[in-house]
Amino acid sequence: MEYNLSNFRDDAFGGITAAVVALPLSLAFGVASGLGAIAGLYGAIAVGFFAALFGGTNTQISGPTAPLAVAISVVFISTGESLTQTLTVAVLAGIFQILIGAWRLGSYVAYTPYPVVSGFTTGVGGIILFVTTLPLLGAPHALGGALAAVRGWPDALANINLGAVAVGATAIGVSIIWPQRLRTILPTSVVALVVGTVLGMTVFTDAPSIGTVPTGLPGITLPSLTLATLADSALPALTIALIASINSLLTALVADSMTGDDHNPNRELIGVGMGNVVAGLIGAIPGAGATTGTAANIRAGGRTRVSGVMCATIILALVLGLGRYIDRIPHAVLAGILAKVGFDIIDWRFFVRFRFIQRHHFLVMLITVVFAVFVDLVTAVGIGLIAAALTSARQFELLELESIVSVPLLDTSFLGALDLDGDDDDFDMFSARVGLVKLRGTFTVASAKRMTTAIGLDIREHEVVILDFSETLYVDPSAAQVVGRLIDTALAERTECIVMGMDGHAKTSLDAFDVLRRIPQDHYTEDLDQARELAKSLLDKA
């Protein structure tokens, strides 16, 4: 596409609008992270610039987000409020993201089950609602998540600051009632920030404010590269990388739906990862694709990565030019803005429609929420993925077992009357010396255990069994081992095995583990007619 003045004008409007949206949110996320308001602004600059320049989504605006603000606050607490170690985690998370993108694993991140994503974001929303209660009452922001906030309630209520309550309530009220038709011109977060700050500066002057904020360009903070620190940082860094990747790719899908473009997931993760590495080096919080800023950018006309670069540049200019005024912003105003964000990111649909949602999906979501709010986000993601895997395995087990057809083939219909032995007095019209086991679809570890009991007895009841793989799409290593054990059982019972329709993926998996090694080559057939003739021959020899 040829870039011209018209494109630049659209990108400029988009970048300016996105910057206006991102500024108050970045301040709020910085405070929520425990690293300070300026860390949020630096994060918006670093992640926003590098993700726009090197990422895989033309219109995406990246920066601090609610999930990452909460995640980095957990890391900050777990490291004993060590800024160096926290920033080391941020740098490592960025490196992990770059590696995920470079190894072309970006598309696999999208396979994170929706109940886990929903539970995680809902948990983040819950944490935000809890932790914002203290600054809304005029108390200092409590690090340590929801439980720390609850423990601080008695003191906060005993020493309530009515000025903070007033400006915080004003910020929340403005965020709720600001007319929808005006939100594209002036975002609610900006109006809430301005109105709340003016009230705090003129009427409720006793409301606690942010205080001194560094101005100018940030310095470089080198990460701790000791083996002990790197070992302790690896797991939280990997978790943050996963959170940031999911966050970015989900936002990229939103951007695609609004523009009709297709993003490059691997390039997107590389760009965001580079931004997070730089963010960690300059004392900023890590970031990801921000849905609110991205949507504002696209609606305002942004169509290329220039809009994202402009957004980051404008925020940098505002920090350099207006940074000295940031210290006048009341904590309660940012808490009010953040509380609205927390409420909005809770997946209320899961609760409203829980009667219609499959119970195991709701259970996974609920488990993830509980661990996110009352333990930590790292554990929540891990436990959520395990719970989702177990419940999915149970569902796959039922589906896979239903795909197995094990039927006796009556001699009269399958072999034909001419092949029946004995005189009329000994004739058994229900004799079924041949059995057919048809494995249709996919077979994995989910059904491996039950597969043995489901068809093992059927195999023993026949003199010949036909294993039909003509409709088998995939067999994983666990299911392949079960097939091998079934064949061993059949041969031990002196039951002849015929393998039919063996090709494609099923053959690759079974051959890899050599589970068919005891089946003679002349016992392989292409179709049922060949299998019938072979079965007749084997029965005649018996």
N, C-alpha and C positions, 0 to 999 in steps of 0.2 A: 504494500500500500504506500502510495506517495504521501509523504507528510507535508502539510501546507499550513498556512496561517489559520485557516478555519479549524483544522485539527488542534492546533496549539491553543486557540481560544477556548475550544470545548474542554481540553485537558486542563487549562488554567482554571476555569470555573469549577471543574470537578475537583482539582487539587485544593483549591481554596475552601470549598464546601467541606471536603473531607477533613481538612486541617481544623476547621471550626468545630466539627463534630468530635475529632480525636483529642483535642486539647483538654477539655474538662475531664474526659474519661481517663486519659493518661495520668492526669494529676491524681484522680481518685484511686486508680489502680496502683500507682506508686506508693501512696499512703497505705493502702490495704496490704501491700507486700511487706511492709516493715522497713523497706529501704529508703523511703522518703518520696515526696512528690516529684523531686527533680529526677529520680531514677525512672519514674514513669515517662517523663518527657524525653529523657535521653533514649529510653527504649523505643519510643515512637519515632524518633529521628533515625536511630541506627537500623532498627529492623525495617522500618518503613522505606528507607532509602535503598538498602541492599536487596530487599525482597522485590521491590519494584524494578530495580535495575537488572537483577539476575534471575528473578523468579519466572515461573511458567504461566502466570495469569496476568494478562495485560492490564486489567482494570482493578486488580486487587489492592486494597489498602491494608497494610500490615502494621502491627504495633502491639502494645500491651493488651491483653484480654483478661476477662474475669477468671477463667480457669487457671491461667498461668500466674496471675497475681496471687491467687490463693495457694497454688502449688509452690511458688518460690517463697511464700511466707512460711510454709511448713518446713521447707529446707532451711530457712533462716533460723527458725526455732530449733530444729534438730541439730544444727551445727553450733549451738550455744551462742547464737547471734553473731557468728563470725562472718564478717562481710567478705573476707578473702575466700573462704571456703564456699560460701554461697555463690559468689561470682565464678569460682572454678566450676561449680556444677552447671552454671549457665553456659560457660564456654564449652564444656564437654557435651552438653545437650546439643549445642549448635553443631559440633563436630559429628555427633551421632546422626543428626539430620542430614548433614552433607553426605555421609557415608550411605545412609538409606537411599538418598536420591541417586548417588553415583552408582550404587549396586542395582539400580532400577527396581527397588522394592516399594516405591511410593504407592503404586496401585494396590499393594497388599494391605496397606494401612487402612484403606477404606473398608476392609473386611471385618473391622472391629464390630461386634454385634451391636445393633441399635439399643437394646436394653442397657448395655454397659455404658454406651455414650450418653443415653438419656439419664441413667442413674448418676453418672459422673457430673453432668452439667447441673442436674437438679441438686445434687449434693453441694456443688460449688455455690449455687444460688442460696441454698440453706445456710451455708457458712457465712456468706456475705450478709444475709439478713441478721444473723446472730452478732457478728463482729461490728456491724454498724450501729448497734444499739448503744454502745458505750459513748462514742463521740456524739451521738444524737442527744445524749443526756448531759453532755459537757465533760465527760470523763476521758482520760487518755485512751488512745487506741490500744487494745490488748492483743498482743501476739500470742499465738497458741491455739487459734481456731475457736470453734463454737463453745467448747467447755470452758476455756479461759474467759470468754465473754460472759458466760453464765455466772462464773465465780466472781466476776467483777460487778454484777448487778447490785448487790446490797450496798456497797460503797457508793456506786454511781447514783443510786436512788436517794441515799442519805445526803449526798452533796450535789443534788441536781442543779444544773445551771439553766435557768429558764430562758436566758438569751440564746443558748445553744439549741434548746428545744424549739424555740420560735423560728430561728433561721433554718434549722433542719427540716421542720415541718413545712416551712415555706418552699424549700427546694423540692421536697416530695410532692407538695400540692401542685406546684408549677409543672413538674414533670408529668403529672397525671392529667391536668385540665388544659394544658396548652393546646389550642385548636389544631386538629389534624391538618387543615389546609395551610397552616402557617409553618408546619414543621419542615417543609422542604426549603423554606426561606431562612428560618431561624430554628435550628434544632433545639429540642426541649432541654438538653443538658446545658447548652450555652445560656439559654434564658434563665434556667434555674441557678446557674453559677453567678450570673450578673446580678439578678434580683437578690439572691441570698447574700452575696458579698456586700452589695450596697446597704442592705439592712444591717449587716454585721458592722459595717464601718460607721453608720450614722445613728442607728437606733439601739441595737443590742451590742454595744461595744465591749461588753464583758464576755462575749462568746469567744472561747479559745480559738486562735488562728494558727495557721501553719507555722509561722515564725520564719526565721532566717533561711533563705534558700540560696544556694550557690549560684552565681551568675557567671557568664562566660562559657568558654569551651571546656569540656570535661578533661580530666587527666587520665592517664593510662594506669589501670590496676592490673598488675601481672598475676596470673593464677598461681596457686600453690601446686607445684609439680612433684611433690614427694610421693613415694609409692603408697604410703598410708592414706594420704589425702585422696589420691586418685582412686584407690580401692574403695574408700568410703563414699566417694562421689559418683561412682559408676552407676549404681542402681537408681538413685534419684535423678541423675542426668538422663538415663535411658527413659525413665518414666516421663520426665518433662519433654524429652524429644518426641515421645509417642503422643503426648497430649497436644503439643504444638503442631505435630504433623496432622493429626486428626482434625484439629481446629482449622488449620490452613486449608486442607483439602475439602472439608465441608463448606467452608466459605467460598472456595473456588467453584464448587458446584452451584452455589447461589449466583455467583457472578456469571457463570456459563448460562444459567437459565434466564438471566436478564439481558444478556448480550447476544446469545446464540453462538458464542465461540466455544472452542474446546481447549481446556487448559492442559498443560503438560505437568503431571503430578511429580515426576522425578525432578524436573528443573525447578518446580515450585519449592520443593523441600530443600534443594541446594541453596536457592536464594534466601529463604527464611533462615536456614542454618547459618549461612554467612552473616546475616544480620544479627543472629543470637550470639555468635562468637564475638562480634564487635561490641554488642551490648554488654556482654560479660567483661570485656576488657576496659570499658569506660564507666563501669559502675552502674549500669542500667539493668532493668529487669528484662527477661526474655519476652518475646512476643510471637504472634502468629497472625494469620489472616483475620481481620476484624470485620464481621458481617455488617455492623452499623456503618462504619466508614466506607466500606466497599459499596454498599447500596447507595449511600449519599453521593459518592463519586460518580457512579453510573447514571443516577437520576439527574445529576447536574451537567452531564455531557461528557464525562471522562471516558475515553475509548482506548488509550494506549498507556504504556508504562510511564510515559512522561507525567501523567497525572499523579501517580504515586510518588515519583521523585519530587514533584512540586509540593505535594503535601508535606513530605519530610522536611523539605527546605524551608517552607513557610513556618513550620513549628520551630525549627532552629532559629529563624529570624525573630520569632515572637519571644523565644527564651532569651536571646541575646538583647533584645530591645525592651521587653516588658518584664523580664525576670524579677526585677526589684519590686514589682507590684504583687507578685504571687504570694508573698509572705502575709498579705492582708486577708487572704481568703480564709474564712472560718472552717475549721475541721468539720463542723456539723453540716455545712453546705455540701462538701464532698461526700460525706456519709449519706446525706439524703439522695444525692445523685446515684451513688453506688447502691443504695437500698432498692431504688427503682430498677437498676440493672439486674440485681440479684433476683428480684421478683419476676422479671421478664424472662430470665433464662431457665427458670424452673419449668420442666416439661409437664404442665398442668393437664395435658391430654391424657397422660398415663393414669392420673388419679381420677379424672372425670369419667373416663371410659374403662375403668378397671374391671367392671362387670363383664365387658365384652372382650377383654384381652385375655389370651391364654394364660392360665395361672402360672406356668413356669416362666414365661417372659416377665410377668409382673414381679415374680419372686426375685429374679435376677436383678431387675431394676431396683427393687427395694433393698436388697442386700448391698448393692453398690452405694446407694444413698446413705444407708446407715454407717457403713465403713468410712465413707467420705466425710461425713459430718462429725462422727464421734471417734474415729481413729485417725486416719490420714489418707490423703489422696493416692499415695503410692500403693498402700495396702488395698485401697478400694478398687483400683484398676486391676491389680493382680487377682484379688478374690472374685471380682466381677467376671473377669475372663475365664477363671476356673469354673465358676458356677454356670456361666453360659455354655462352656464346653461340655460340662456334665449333662445339663438339661438337653442340649442339642444332640448329644450322643444317645440319650434315651429316645428322643424322637426319631433319630435316624435308625435306631435299632428296630423300632416298630415298622418303619417304612421299608427297611431292607428285608426284614423277615417276611413281610407281606409280598415281597417280590420273588420269593422262592416258591417254586411249584414242585412238589414231590408227589407223584402219582404212580400207582401200579398200572401196568399195561396188561390188560387181560390177554391171555394167550389166544383166545378165540378171535379177537379183533386185531391184535398186533402181529401175531405170528401167522395166523391163518389156520383153518381147520386141518389142512393137509399135514401140518407139522406137529399135530398133537399125538402124543404117544398113548399106547394102551388101547384096550378094547372099550366098548361102550360102557361096560359095567364099572370100569375104573375112571371113566371120563369125569373130570371136574370142570364144569363150565365157568367156575370163578377162579380158576388157577391163573396166577399172575407171576410168572417166574422172572419177568423183566420189569424193572422199575425205571422211571424217568425222573431225574432231578434237574430242573431247569432254573438256572441262576440268571435272573433278569436284572439289569441295571447296575447299581454300584454296591460294593460290599467292602466295609471298613471295619476298624476295630470296634465300632459301635455295636455291630451285630455278631462279631466273631464268637463271643462266648455262647450265645444262644443258638448259633447256627448248628453247633454240634448236637445239641439235644433236639433241635427242630427236625433234623433229617437223618441223624445217626441211626435211629431205630428203623426207619424206612429202608435204609440201605441194607441192613442186616437181613431183612425179610425176603430178599430176592437172590436169585442165583446169578443174575446179570443186572448191573445198574448202568444206565446211560447218563453221563454227566454232560448236560447241554450248556455250552458257553456261547452259543450263537448270538444271544442278546445281552451278554455281559459287557458292561462299559468299562468298569474299573474294579480292580481288586487290590486292596492295600496289603502291606506285609502281614498284618495280623490275620486278615481273612485268608490270605494265601496259606499261612501255616495251618489254619483250620481245614482247608481243602486237603492239604497233605495228610493230616491226621485222619480225616474221613476215608481217604483212599487206603491208608494203612489198616484202618479198622475193617474195611470191606475185604481187603485181601486176606486179612487174618481169619475172617469168617468164610474164606474160600468163595467169595463173591467176585465175579469177573467185572472189571471196570472198562467201559467204553467212553472215550472222550470225543465229544461232537462239537463242531463249529469253533474250534480253538484258533483264534487269530486276534490281531489288534492288541489293545492295552492289556487285556486279560492274559494273553500269552506272554507278554513282556514281564508282567509281575510274577506269574507262576514259574516261568523259566528262570527268572533271576534267583529264586530260592530253590530251584530244582525239586519242586514238590511233586512233579509228575514223573520222577525218575524211575518208578517201579511199573509204569504203564508201558507195555511193549509198543513199538512204533506201528505195528499192524492193528492196534486197537484204537487208532485215531480215524475218525470219519468226518466227512464234510456235511452230511445231512442225515435226516432220519431214515431215508431209504437204505443208505449204506449201513447205518447203525442196525437196522432190522436184519439185514442179511448177515452181518457179523454176529448178532445175537443168536440167530438160528444156528450158525456154525458152532458157536461156543456151547450152546445147549446140547447139540448133537454129540459133542465130544465128551460131555459130562457123564 
